[in-house]
Amino acid sequence: MIITQYRQFSLAVFWGLTALLFGCAEIDTKPSKVANELNQIAEQYVKLGLELGEYDKDYVDAYLGPDAWKKHAKAQLRSKQQLAFDISELLQKLKTLDLTDQHLKLRHKALFRNVRAMDVRARMLLGETFSFAEEARLIYDTILPEYDLKKFDQALNEINKLVPGEGDLAKRVDTFRNRFVIAEEKVGDVVDQAIAECKRRSDTYISLPQNERFELQYVTGKSWSGYNWYQGDNKSLMQINQDFPMQIDRAIGLGCHEGYPGHHVWNVLIENNLLNKNAWVEFSLFPLFSPYALIAEGSANYGVDLAFPEDQKVLYERDVLFPIAGLDPASAATLEQLNKLTAQLSHAITATAQLYLNGDISREQAIEQRRKYSLVSQEKAEQSVRFIEQYRAYVLNYNLGKDIVSAYISKQSQNEAGKWQAFERMLTELSTASDMLD
């Protein structure tokens, strides 16, 4: 994927944004007329989002607001047409809101971008179509690069050298990876150990409330591999999909992405710093389709590299997780070589999704591309396409999101502690992709 240059914010600007963000709590205690209007718009946004979630079942990822609002959304549900009209009206109100107070502009920007994304989902509900690139821009606030499948083919050539043999490369790689499957009776021990280590490393740099916790469940029949359902009050429900046997290198990825310093940490910080401390009611609603999804997924994927920089992940897997799983530690290095090469294919799912959702390739062609470029079985490729069909342009948040977050953090600091500090600030400073790009 082609990545543009990223803006280098000075430390002074970072602290300025932080002061602006957290200073608003004091200002809101004696709200101005415009601040009151923003409060009203924020409440409308949440209530409209809850109603949209009644039609668009994936829209509301979490809700932490008054239970009465949720009940009202069900009992007094507007028609799809009226709901879309009212969301559009709210967007127009935000567009015309006259803001002279600099302290309110950050909140206004975040509200506007969330309502713009909600407006797109409401219009899609009515049958309006958008190109993949339009979804990327209007919902996730980012510009898609141009994809060239030939670049992915170059990575496949290198993988072919690492996993030599006859026949289909995807089948060979899938067979090779099956050597690293964790026995079912040992999955729990491996995952528990991986999550504990992710948490230990995250806790070294990011302080969370004492009562933060999570519940872990193993599920089947999902289009995703893992999911964090935030429950509020510093608690997450983390689910791991066991449709396919778990491979050893997946444990750390899940522990960091869904937990520490990934989704669980992000959700806890949003709830405490923006909803509770600032009393910004709009953050009682966690919409899945939002420009902040790119930050959430990008930071969760980047969190693996942050917690396990350089070769620390493979060394920890080799020395700790492989023995727990009863696997040969000597084979860890070869698996890591494969993972580094397959990382070059991470954007292939977005390229395929764009072609498929724009109608340029058939479903069968999309499945074959996912099988070829993710180097998995036919069944896993079909699961990948089901994810694309369900979540559409959301897939870009994992790869493009990680690229944007990684480059953004690297501009702030090159040392480990500095990166963690920049990472924590980024989670609640309300920047989205267009702010982080030059």
C-alpha positions in Angstrom: 0.0 0.0 0.0 1.2 3.5 -0.9 1.5 5.6 2.2 1.7 9.4 2.1 3.9 11.5 4.3 2.6 12.2 7.8 2.4 15.5 9.7 5.0 16.0 12.4 3.4 17.7 15.4 5.6 19.4 17.9 5.5 18.4 21.5 4.1 21.8 22.2 1.1 21.2 19.9 0.5 17.8 21.5 0.4 19.3 25.0 -1.7 22.1 23.6 -4.3 19.6 22.2 -4.2 17.7 25.5 -4.8 20.9 27.5 -7.6 21.9 25.1 -9.2 18.4 25.4 -9.1 18.2 29.1 -9.7 21.9 29.8 -13.2 21.7 28.3 -14.5 20.0 31.4 -14.0 23.2 33.4 -15.5 25.4 30.7 -18.6 23.1 30.4 -19.4 23.8 34.0 -20.6 27.2 32.9 -21.5 26.5 29.3 -22.0 29.3 26.8 -24.9 29.4 24.3 -22.8 27.6 21.7 -21.6 25.0 24.3 -25.2 24.3 25.2 -26.0 23.9 21.6 -23.2 21.4 21.2 -24.5 19.5 24.3 -27.9 19.3 22.7 -26.5 18.1 19.4 -24.4 15.5 21.2 -27.5 14.2 22.9 -29.4 14.1 19.5 -26.4 12.2 18.0 -26.5 9.5 20.6 -30.3 9.1 20.4 -30.2 9.0 16.6 -27.3 6.5 16.7 -29.3 4.2 19.0 -32.2 4.2 16.5 -29.9 3.6 13.6 -28.5 0.6 15.5 -32.0 -0.9 15.6 -31.9 -1.1 11.8 -28.1 -1.4 11.3 -27.3 -4.2 13.7 -23.5 -3.7 13.5 -23.6 0.1 14.0 -23.6 0.3 17.8 -20.4 -1.4 19.1 -21.1 -0.3 22.7 -23.4 2.0 24.6 -22.7 3.5 28.1 -25.5 6.0 28.4 -28.9 6.2 30.1 -30.9 3.0 29.8 -34.0 5.1 29.2 -32.6 6.4 25.9 -32.0 2.9 24.7 -35.6 1.9 25.6 -36.9 5.0 23.9 -35.0 4.1 20.7 -36.8 0.8 20.6 -40.3 2.0 21.6 -40.3 5.2 19.5 -38.3 4.0 16.5 -38.6 6.4 13.5 -39.0 5.1 10.0 -35.8 4.6 8.1 -36.7 7.6 5.9 -37.4 9.9 8.8 -34.3 8.7 10.6 -32.1 9.4 7.6 -33.7 12.8 7.2 -33.1 13.7 10.9 -29.5 12.6 10.8 -28.9 14.7 7.7 -30.5 17.7 9.4 -28.2 17.2 12.4 -25.2 17.2 10.0 -26.3 20.4 8.4 -26.7 22.0 11.9 -23.2 21.1 12.7 -22.0 22.5 9.4 -23.6 25.9 10.0 -22.7 26.1 13.7 -20.7 29.3 14.3 -17.8 28.6 16.6 -15.5 31.4 17.8 -14.5 29.7 21.0 -11.3 27.7 20.2 -12.0 25.5 23.2 -15.1 24.0 21.5 -13.6 23.4 18.1 -12.0 20.1 18.9 -15.3 18.7 20.2 -17.2 20.1 17.2 -14.8 18.5 14.8 -15.2 15.1 16.4 -19.0 15.3 16.5 -19.1 16.5 12.9 -17.0 13.6 11.6 -19.0 11.0 13.6 -22.4 12.4 12.4 -21.0 12.5 8.8 -20.2 8.8 9.1 -23.6 8.1 10.6 -25.3 10.0 7.8 -23.5 7.7 5.2 -24.7 4.5 7.0 -28.3 5.9 7.2 -28.2 6.6 3.4 -26.9 3.2 2.7 -29.8 1.8 4.8 -32.1 3.5 2.3 -30.3 1.8 -0.6 -27.9 4.6 -1.7 -24.6 3.2 -2.9 -21.1 4.5 -2.4 -17.9 3.5 -3.9 -15.3 1.9 -1.6 -13.2 5.0 -1.8 -16.2 7.2 -0.9 -16.9 5.0 2.2 -13.2 5.3 3.2 -13.3 9.1 2.9 -16.7 9.9 4.4 -16.8 7.3 7.2 -13.1 6.7 8.1 -11.7 10.1 7.1 -9.0 8.7 4.9 -7.9 8.6 1.2 -7.3 5.1 -0.2 -4.0 4.5 -2.0 -4.0 2.8 -5.4 -3.4 -0.9 -5.2 -1.3 -3.0 -7.5 -1.8 -6.8 -7.2 1.6 -7.3 -8.8 3.3 -6.0 -5.6 1.5 -8.7 -3.6 2.7 -11.3 -6.2 6.3 -10.2 -5.5 5.8 -11.1 -1.8 4.3 -14.4 -2.9 7.5 -15.2 -4.8 9.6 -14.7 -1.7 7.3 -16.9 0.4 7.5 -19.6 -2.3 11.3 -19.7 -1.7 10.7 -20.1 2.1 8.1 -22.8 1.7 9.4 -24.8 -1.3 7.6 -27.7 -2.8 5.2 -28.7 -5.5 1.6 -27.6 -6.0 -0.4 -24.7 -4.9 1.5 -22.2 -2.6 -1.5 -21.4 -0.4 -2.0 -25.1 0.3 1.7 -25.5 1.1 1.7 -22.6 3.5 -1.5 -23.7 5.1 0.0 -27.2 5.6 3.2 -25.6 7.0 1.2 -23.4 9.5 -0.7 -26.4 10.7 2.5 -27.6 12.3 2.0 -24.7 14.8 -1.6 -25.4 15.9 -2.1 -25.4 19.6 -3.7 -28.6 21.0 -7.3 -27.8 22.0 -6.7 -28.6 25.6 -3.7 -26.2 25.8 -5.3 -23.2 24.1 -6.6 -21.7 27.3 -3.2 -21.9 29.0 -1.4 -20.3 26.1 -3.9 -17.5 25.6 -4.0 -16.7 29.3 -0.3 -16.5 29.4 -0.2 -14.3 26.3 -2.8 -11.9 27.6 -1.1 -11.6 31.0 2.2 -10.7 29.3 0.5 -8.1 27.0 -1.1 -6.6 30.1 2.2 -6.6 32.1 4.0 -4.7 29.3 1.1 -2.2 28.8 0.7 -1.6 32.5 4.4 -0.5 32.7 3.5 2.6 30.7 -0.3 3.1 30.8 -2.1 3.4 34.1 -5.7 2.1 34.2 -8.3 2.2 36.9 -7.9 -0.5 39.6 -11.2 -2.2 38.7 -10.4 -2.6 35.0 -11.0 -6.2 34.0 -12.2 -8.5 31.2 -14.1 -11.7 30.7 -12.8 -14.1 28.1 -15.1 -16.4 26.0 -14.4 -18.8 23.2 -17.1 -18.8 20.5 -17.8 -20.2 17.0 -19.7 -19.2 13.9 -18.3 -15.7 13.4 -16.8 -13.9 10.5 -14.1 -12.4 12.7 -11.3 -14.0 14.6 -11.6 -11.9 17.8 -13.8 -9.2 19.2 -13.9 -6.9 22.2 -17.4 -6.0 23.4 -16.9 -3.2 25.8 -19.3 -3.4 28.8 -18.6 -0.1 30.5 -17.3 0.5 34.0 -13.8 -0.5 32.8 -14.9 -4.0 31.8 -14.6 -5.8 28.4 -16.0 -9.0 27.1 -13.3 -10.5 24.9 -14.4 -13.2 22.5 -12.1 -15.5 20.5 -13.5 -17.3 17.5 -12.6 -21.0 17.4 -14.0 -21.9 14.0 -10.5 -23.0 13.0 -7.7 -24.4 15.2 -5.6 -21.7 16.8 -2.0 -21.3 15.8 0.7 -20.3 18.3 1.5 -16.9 16.7 -2.1 -15.8 17.1 -2.1 -15.7 20.9 0.0 -12.5 21.3 -1.8 -10.8 18.5 -5.2 -11.4 20.1 -3.9 -10.5 23.6 -2.5 -7.1 22.5 -5.2 -6.3 19.8 -8.3 -7.1 21.8 -6.8 -6.3 25.2 -3.6 -4.5 26.1 -2.7 -2.0 24.8 -5.5 -2.4 22.2 -9.3 -2.2 22.3 -9.7 -2.7 26.0 -7.3 0.1 26.9 -8.7 2.4 24.3 -12.3 1.9 25.5 -11.3 2.4 29.2 -9.5 5.7 28.4 -12.4 7.0 26.2 -14.9 6.2 29.0 -12.9 7.8 31.7 -11.3 10.8 30.0 -13.9 11.9 27.5 -17.3 10.6 28.9 -16.8 10.7 32.6 -14.2 13.5 33.1 -15.4 15.8 30.3 -19.1 14.9 30.5 -19.2 14.7 26.7 -22.3 12.5 26.3 -21.5 11.6 22.7 -18.8 9.3 24.0 -21.5 7.1 25.6 -22.0 5.8 22.1 -19.3 3.7 20.5 -20.3 3.5 16.8 -18.4 0.8 14.8 -18.5 2.8 11.6 -16.7 5.9 12.5 -13.4 7.7 11.7 -12.3 6.6 15.2 -12.5 3.0 14.1 -9.4 3.6 12.1 -7.6 4.8 15.2 -9.1 2.0 17.3 -8.1 -0.8 14.9 -4.9 0.8 13.8 -3.7 1.4 17.4 -4.7 -2.2 18.3 -2.6 -3.7 15.5 0.3 -1.3 16.2 0.0 -2.2 19.9 1.5 -5.6 19.1 4.7 -4.0 17.8 4.7 -1.4 20.6 4.5 -4.0 23.3 6.9 -6.4 21.6 9.3 -4.3 19.6 11.9 -5.7 17.2 12.3 -9.5 17.9 10.7 -9.6 21.3 7.5 -11.2 20.2 9.2 -14.2 18.5 11.6 -14.6 21.4 8.8 -14.6 24.0 6.8 -17.1 21.9 9.9 -19.3 21.5 10.9 -19.2 25.2 7.5 -19.2 26.9 4.5 -20.0 24.6 6.0 -22.8 22.5 6.9 -24.9 25.6 3.4 -24.3 27.1 1.8 -25.5 23.8 4.2 -28.4 23.5 5.6 -27.2 20.2 9.3 -27.2 19.1 10.8 -23.9 20.1 13.5 -24.4 17.4 10.8 -23.9 14.7 9.8 -20.4 16.0 12.3 -18.6 13.8 11.0 -20.1 10.6 7.5 -19.2 11.5 8.6 -15.6 12.2 10.3 -15.4 8.8 7.0 -16.4 7.2 5.1 -13.9 9.2 7.4 -11.1 8.2 6.8 -11.9 4.5 3.1 -12.4 4.9 2.9 -9.0 6.6 3.6 -7.5 3.1 0.3 -9.0 2.0 -1.8 -7.3 4.8 -3.3 -4.8 2.4 -4.5 -7.4 0.0 -7.8 -7.8 1.8 -8.5 -4.1 1.2 -7.6 -4.4 -2.4 -9.9 -7.3 -2.8 -12.7 -5.7 -0.9 -12.5 -2.6 -3.1 -12.7 -4.7 -6.3 -15.5 -6.9 -4.9 -17.7 -4.2 -3.4 -17.3 -1.9 -6.4 -18.5 -4.8 -8.6 -15.3 -5.3 -10.5 -14.8 -8.9 -9.5 -17.3 -11.7 -8.6 -17.7 -13.3 -5.2 -15.9 -16.4 -6.5 -13.0 -14.2 -7.6 -12.9 -12.5 -4.3 -12.7 -15.8 -2.5 -9.9 -16.9 -4.7 -8.0 -13.7 -4.1 -8.3 -14.1 -0.4 -7.2 -17.7 -0.6 -4.2 -16.7 -2.8 -3.0 -13.6 -0.9 -3.8 -14.6 2.6 -2.4 -18.1 1.9 -5.2 -20.0 3.7 -7.6 -22.8 3.0 -10.8 -22.3 0.9 -12.9 -22.3 4.1 -10.9 -19.5 5.7 -11.0 -17.5 2.4 -14.8 -17.8 2.4 -14.8 -16.6 6.0 -12.7 -13.6 5.0 -15.1 -12.7 2.2 -18.1 -12.9 4.6 -16.2 -10.4 6.8 -15.9 -8.1 3.8 -19.6 -8.5 3.0 -20.6 -7.7 6.6 -18.3 -4.8 7.4 -17.4 -3.4 3.9 -14.7 -0.7 4.0 -14.1 -1.3 7.6 -11.3 -3.8 6.5 -9.0 -0.9 5.7 -8.7 0.1 9.4 -6.5 -2.9 10.2 -3.8 -2.3 7.6 -4.0 1.4 6.5 -5.0 2.3 10.1 -1.8 0.6 11.4 0.3 2.3 8.9 -1.1 5.7 9.8 -0.8 5.1 13.5 2.7 3.7 13.3 4.1 6.6 11.2 2.3 9.1 13.4 3.8 7.7 16.6 7.3 7.3 15.1 7.2 11.1 14.3 6.7 11.8 18.0 9.5 9.7 19.4 12.1 7.1 18.6 12.6 5.7 22.1 10.3 3.2 23.7 9.0 5.3 26.6 8.3 8.2 24.3 6.4 6.0 21.9 4.2 4.8 24.7 3.5 8.3 25.9 2.6 9.4 22.3 0.4 6.3 21.9 -1.6 7.0 25.1 -2.1 10.7 24.1 -3.2 9.7 20.6 -6.0 7.4 22.0 -8.0 10.4 23.4 -6.8 13.5 21.6 -9.5 13.0 18.9 -7.3 13.2 15.9 -8.5 11.2 12.9 -6.6 10.1 9.7 -6.8 13.5 7.9 -5.3 15.2 10.9 -2.4 12.7 11.1 -1.5 12.9 7.4 0.3 15.7 5.6 
